[in-house]
Amino acid sequence: MKKKRISSNWITHLARNEIFVFGSNLAGYHGGGAAAIAHKNFGAVWGQGVGLHGQTYAIPTMQGGVETIKPYVDDFFLFAKANVELKFLVTEIGCGIAGFTVEEIAPLFHKAIEDDIENVYLPESFYEVYETK
């Protein structure tokens, strides 16, 4: 396995170039979980449920099954590759209020390892899923 780039389980502050990547809903109602933290602490914009806002990047997770999340994750990877000066700290998106398991979500992010996207940091729990496969 390539070098692990692990995001913290509990992010309380960000360096200037760090981005908090969280699960949102398409309407951008950041009322709970990591979305509320993103809104309160890192500049997520109420009413904006996709993409970069402040020091956050929103990936919608509340609109259906895992297959509906994948296109947004793919867009995120394109954005990360185009913004190598930023460090993206991915949370366990979709694994709280949205109700998905780490085993369901982690495979969506495996491309960060396969393509060696050096500025994307994943939760350790995602790596645990990759190591069992």
N, C-alpha and C positions, 0 to 999 in steps of 0.2 A: 504494500500500500504506500502511496506517496505520503509526503510529510503532512501530518495532521495540523490543521489550523483550527483551533478550538475557540469558540466564543464562550464567554462566561455565562453561567446559569443565572446570575443576578447582576444586571448592568445598572449601575447607579450614576455613572458619569461617563462622558465621552471626551476623547481628545478631539482637537479641531477637525481632523480628517476622518473621524469615525462616524459610521452611519448605523443606526439601530434599525434592523430589519424585522418587521413584525407582521402578524396576521391581522387583517382588517376585514371590514365588510365593504361592499361596493359603494354604499351610501356615505362611507366615511364617518360613521357614528362611533367614535372611539371611547365608548363608555366603560369598558371593562378590560381586565387582563393586561397583556402587553400593549394593547392599543391605547388604553388609558394612560399607561406610563409614557408611551410615545407622545401622546398629546400634552400631558401635564409637564413633562420634563425635557423633551427633545425636539419640539416644534412640529409635530404632526398637525395637520390642519383639519379642523372639523369640516366635514362635508367632502373631503378628498380621500377616497379609499384606495387609490392606486398611485404608486410611484414615489418620487423623491419630494419631500417637504421638510424644511428645516434640516435636522440631522437624522431624518428617518426615511425609510423606504417601506411603503405599504404594499403588501401582497394579499389580495382578497382571498378569503377562505370560507366564506359563509354562504356562497351562492349555489351549492350543490355538492356533488361528489368530488373525489380526489382529481378526477379527469378535468374538472372545471378550473382547478388551481394550476395545473401544469402550464398552460399558456402564459400565465402571469409570472411563473418561476422562470420560464424560458426568456421572457422579456427582461426580467431582473438580471439574468446572466449576461445578456447583451449590454445592458446598462453598466454592469460591473466591469465588463471587458473594456468598455469605452471610457471608463473613469478610473484608471489604474491608480490615481493619486489618492483615492478613497479606500478605506478599509471597512468592509461590510460585515457587521456582527449579526448573524442570523439567530433569531430566537426559535424556539420550538413552535413555529407558526402552525396554526390550526389544531394544536394539541391541547388547547384549553377549552374556551367557550364553544369553538366550532365542533368539538367532539371527536376529532380524528386521533388516531394513535400515532406514536412516533414511527411504528413499523409501516404505517400507511404513507406518512409524509416524507420520511427520510429518503426513499428512492427518488423523489422528485429533485432532490438536491445533489444526488450523486455525481451529476455532470460537473459540479464544481471541482471534484476530485479527478474525474476522468480527463477533463480538459485542463487541469492544473490551473484553475483560476485563482491566482495567488492572493488576491485581495478579498476573497470570500472566506469567512470564518464560520464554521458550523458548530452546533451544539455537540457535546461529547456523546450524547445519546444517539445522534445520527450515526456517528462512527461505530458505536456498539452494534447497530443494525447492520452496517456494512460488513463488519468483521464476522458476523454470524452467517452471512450468506456465502 
